[in-house]
Amino acid sequence: MNKGRSNDHDFVPPTQYKPSRTKNKPPGFSPLKLIPRFEAMDLNHTTSSGQIPNTINSSSPEALFTLFFTDSVIDRIVRCTNVNAESVRVHPVNSRAQNIRFHDSYNQLPWKPVTSSEILAYLGILIYMGIYTTPNINDYWNTKKPGPIHDSVRETMSRIRWTQIHRYFHIWDPTLDHSASNRTARPHEKVDPLAKLLLAAFQRYWKPATNVAIDECIEGFTGRTSDTVNIPTKPTPIGFKIWVLADQGYVFDLLWHVKGDGKDQGPQGLRTIWEEQGFSKTQAVVLELMTRMPNRGKGHAVHLDNLFTSSKLLTILRQYGIGAAGTVRTGRTQREENDEKRQGEQSSHEPAQDDTQDEGDYTLCDELMGKALTILERLQICLQVYPKSIQNVLRSIYKHIQNPFRTSSYLFTYIFKICLERL
């Protein structure tokens, strides 16, 4: 995969700033008028806090670990690991041919079903490996000096048993978790049953602050799969994309993502109500995650980057009692460009409108006329300072009216005609 180029449909290209060639303000220039007065929302600002039961020793890492990795989580891992081991070992020759990990001799050793205590020991060693890194996994069971000797690892589990569990470790049971469809399960579908158990604990033991954030994150993965994305601007550019609602680094909720721009691709788990209200999939991520918070997110303020921010999104969030702040951009993502193309193709196949218009059409025209005439006045000022041909002026009007307001063909023609008469 090319690390320098993104294959993500939601990637925001860097803004290209063009320096102005004039130092003097045009005659008649004045700041924008008719900007509504902004009234900040009155939010009761609170800080985040853990909701740990009094019966739990918060200074004990083991006690905190068991809050999230409960018996139901461990039992699931035990069951799925044993099912996977039995399935793979039924045809060991085929398994070795399909996966290079089975080329060594460990696949031939007798397998004893794993237990809950062994899974806990395996996870403990795995966490230890993440904290104390070595060039080779076998170094953790080293017995010779001058190399480091990890007695805690050697005394907990043998290298052979740990390697066996690591090979068959699984969190997905295809006999129970797979849908009725015959298609191959996607990576996030294999993780989702366990993630639901963990998310319930994430939300139970944490009270988020007033200010939260929503963004995309990458779970690093460079193996063979077509579902990884590449976002060069991320600290971990290649991996699986996940939409996350977080508070000071604590993941409170998340949505999975499927790479692509198809109907069933992009953010997963979105309710259809957001699409029916005209929101894009990325904007729907914010609405979905915020309204899934306690009290439907009311009283919170979400901070966004320029991928999500739009006046329409911030307006609807305000109606829900949710504050929002975000950066803005001038460029468009690939998903937004594709959505616009599809809308254009759909409108081109719509039947032509009659010349007659009802009262509702005139009301909509009058509403957009003020915006169109304001744009026209600014263009006339520019025309006095920067002489342009009439063709360039018309192209500017077309660009400013068609894109922001997305009028239908007959309505655009009506406004465009009046603009020409005022030139």
N, C-alpha and C positions, 0 to 999 in steps of 0.2 A: 504494500500500500504506500502511495506517495504521501510522506509526512508533511509536505509543504502545501498541499492542496486539499481543501475540505470536500468531503462527499456528503455532508449533512445538508438537508434541504432547509434547515433553519439557521444556517450560518449567515451572520450579518457581515457583509463586506465592509472593510474600513472606509470611513468617510473621506472623500477626496475634496479637500478645501482649495478653492480657487481665489487667489488674492484679487481684491478690487483694483481696477485701473484708474479710478477717479478718487480724488481727495476732497472735492467739494460736493456738498449736498445739492441735489437738484432743486430748482426753483419751486417753491410751494411745498417742499418736503415737510412733513409733520409726522410725529409718532402715530402709531396705529390708534384709531379711535374706536369707540363703541366696544371696548374690551370690558366684559362684565367684571364687577368687583368680586374678588375672591374672598370668601369667608372660610377660614380654617375650621376644621372639625374640632369640636371640643371632646378630646379623648382623655380618658383617665389613664395616664401613663403608669404602667406597672413594670416591675422587673420579673424575669423568669425565675423559677424555683423548682427544685426537685420535690416530688410528692412521694417520698419513701416512707413506707409504714414504720411505725414506732418499734415494731418487733424486729426490724432489720438493723443490723449493725452497719451503719453507713461507712465505717472505716475499714470494713472487711471486703477486699476485692472479690472473694469467693461468694460472699452473701449478695453483693451487687450483681455478680454474674448470673446467679440463680434466679434473680428477679426477671431476667429476660429469657434466659435459656431454661425454661421451666421443664417439668417432667414431660409435658405434652410435646415440647419441641425436641427433647432428647429422644423420646420414644419414637417420634417420626423419623428421626435420622437413623436410629437403630433399625427400624423396619425397612426403610428404603435401602439402606446399605446392604442388609442381608438379602433383600430381593434382587438387588443388582448383582451381588456376588453369585447367587445361584443361577441367575440368567446368563452371566458371562461364562461361568464354568461349565455350563451344559455342553457348549461347543468351544473348548479352549483353543483349538487350532484356528477356527474362523476368527475368534476374538483377537488372537495374536496377529493374524494377517491384516486385520482392519485397523489395529492400533499399535503403534510402535512401542507403547509402554509395556506390552505383554511379551516382548522379545526375550526378556531375561527369565531366570528360572523360578522366580517367586510365584508365578502363576501355577506351577506344578505342585507347590507345597499344599498339604492338607489345609482346608479352610474350616475354622470353627466359627459358628455364628457369633457376631460381635454383641457385646452387652452394653448396658448404659454406662457402667463404670469405665469400660474401655473407651467409649466415645468421649467421655469427659476427660480421660487421660490423653487421648489423641488430640482433642481441642486445646488442652493445656500446653502440650508440647508444641503445637502449631503456633500458639500465641507467643510462647518463649522464643521460637525461631524468628518470629517477626521482630522481636525486641533485640535479640542477640544473633546477628547474622554471621554466617560462615560461608566459605566458598563452596562447600559440599555438604549435603545432608548427612552423609556418613560421619562427618566430623563431630556431630553431637553425641555419638557413641564412641568417641575416641578414648582409648585406654592408655596411650603411650605419651609420655612427655618428650619434648618440651611443648607440644601442642596443648591447648586448653582441654580440660576434662570436665564434662558437664554431668556431675554425679546425679543431679536431680532428674535429668532426662533418662539416664541409664537405669536408675532405680525405679522409675515409673513404668517403663515399657521397653521391651526389646526392639531392636532395630527392625528385625524381620516382621514382627507383629505390626509395628507402626507402618511399615511400608505396605503390608497387605491391606490394612484398613484404609490407608491413603489411596490405594489403587481402586478399591471398590466403594469408597465413600460416595454417598448419593443422598439427595434430599427429595427425590421425585419418584413416585410409584406409578409407572405407566398403566397399571391395571386399575388404579383408583382415580388418578388425577387427570387422565387424558380425556378429552372431549369425545363426543360421539362421531365427530367428523374423522375422515380417514387421513387428513393432512398431518404432516410431521409437526410435532409440538415445537413452538418457538422457544428460544432460551428463557425468556422472561416467564413463560407459562410453567416452566419447570421449577422456577424459584418462587413463584407467587404463593403457593399454599403455605410454605414456610414463612414467607415474608408477612403474610396476614397475621400469623401468630406473633411474630416479633413486633409488628406495628401496633398491635393492641397493647403490648407492654410499653412501647415507646410513648404512647399517648396517655397511658394510665399513670406513669410515674414522672411526668413532666408537665408543668404549667407554663406555657409560653408567655413571653413578655408581650407588651402592647405592639412593639415593632418586630415584625418577622420579615423574612426574605424568601423569594421564590426564584429559582434559577435552575439551569440544567447542569448536571454533573456527569462525570465519566467514570465508570468502573473499568479500570484498565484491563484489557484483554487483547492479546496479539495472536491468539490461536486461529485455526482455520474455521471461519464462519463468515457468512455474508451479511450478518446483522450488526457488525461493528461500524461505528462512525469514526470519522477523522476530523477533529476540530483543532487546528494547529495552535489556536490561541489559548487552549486549556493547559493547565499544568500536566495533566495526563491526557495527551491528545487522542489516543486510539483506544477504543473500548466500547462498552455498552452505555448508551445514553439513558439517563434517568432524570425525570423532573422531580425536584425536591422542594418541599417547604421546610425551612430550617430556622432555628433560633439559636444564635451564638454557636453555630457548628453542630447543634443537636438536631438530628433528623426527626421531624415530627410527623411527616406524611410524605408520600411519594406516589408517582405515576410512572408506569413503564413506558418505553418508547420502542417503536419498530421503525427501522430505517426505511425511507421511501416516501413517496408522495401519493400513494394509492388511497383508495377509500378506506381500507382497513389498516393503513400504515400511519406513522406519526404517533402522537400521544395516545395511549390506551386508557380505557376506563372512563372516557368522557360521556356525560349525559347528552342526549340529543337536543335538549332544551337550548344549549348554548349555540349550536349551529342554526337552530330555528330562529334565534334572535339575531343572526347575522354576524356572529363572532368567528374569527379564524380559530384554528385548532390551538395555536400557541396562546392566544388570548383566553381560550376556553380552559387552558391549564390553570391559569390564575383563578378564574371563577370556580372551577371544580375544587381545587385544593383549599381555597379560602372558605367556601361554603360548607366544606366537610369538617371545619374546626368546630369546637364547642360554641354553641349559640350562633351557628352559621357565620362565624368570623366577626360578628358585630363587636365594635370597640377596639379592633386591631387595626394596625396600619402596615401595609405590605410594601416592601421596597423592591423595585424591579429594575432590570437593565433595559436597553433600548430594543431588545427583541420583542418585548411584550407591550410597551407603553403605547397607548392611543387615547385620545380624548373620550371616545365612546366607552372604552373599558373603564377608565377612571370615573366616568360619570355613573355607570351602573354600579360600580363598587361603592360609590358614595351613597347611592340610593339604598344599598344594603347595610349602610352604617359602617362601612369599611373604608378607612383612609388609605391613600396610595401615593407613592412618589416614585418617579422613574426618570431615566435619561431618555433622550430622543435621538433620532437618526434621520439621515436623508436617503440612504440606500434601501434596497428591498432584498428580501431573501428569495431563494429559488422557489420556495413554497408559495410565497405571495405572488410572484410572477406567474407561476403555473395556475394559481387560482384565478388571476385576472384573465388569463388566456381562456380558461374554461368558461368563465362568465361571459366573455366576448363571443365565444362560439355558441353558447346557449342563447344569447340575445339575438344573434344573427339568424337563428332558426325560429324566432318568435314571429307570429303573424304581424303584418304591418298594422299600425294604429290608424284609426279613422281621423279625418281632419277635425271632426267634432270633438269637443272636450266638455266634460261635465264640470260642475262647480268645484269638485275636489281637485281636478287637474289645474284649474286656474289658481286655486289656493296654493298648491305646491309651486307653481310657476312664480307667483308673487313672492313666495318665501325665498326662492333661489335668485330672484332678480336683484335683490339688494346685494347679495354676494357677488353676482356677476358685474354689476355696475361699479362696485367698489374696486374690483380688479381692473376694470376698464379705466377708471380714473387714475390709478397708479400707472397703468401703461401709457396713458396720455402724458403724464409727467415725465416718464422715462423717454418718451418720444421727443420731447422738447430738448432734452439734454443730449441724448444719443440718437441722432437721425438713423432711422431704419427704413427699410423698404416696407411697403404695405403687406407683403407676403410674410415677413418676419413677425409683424404685429399680429396678424391673423393666427400664425402658428402659436404665438405666446398665449393668445386668448384660448385657443383650442386646448392647449396643454393645461392651463390653469382651471378651466371649467370642467373638462371631461374627467380628469383623474380624481380630483377631490370629491366631487359631488356625485360621480357615477350615475348621471342622469340617463334615462332611456333615450333612444335615438330621436323620437319625435320631440321630446322635451328639450333636448340639447339643441336641436335645430331651431326651436322657438327662441331660446335665449341667445343663441349665436347670431340669429338674424337681428335682434334688437341691438346687440353689441356692435354689429356692423353699421347700423343706422346712426349710432352715437359717435362714430369716428369722424 
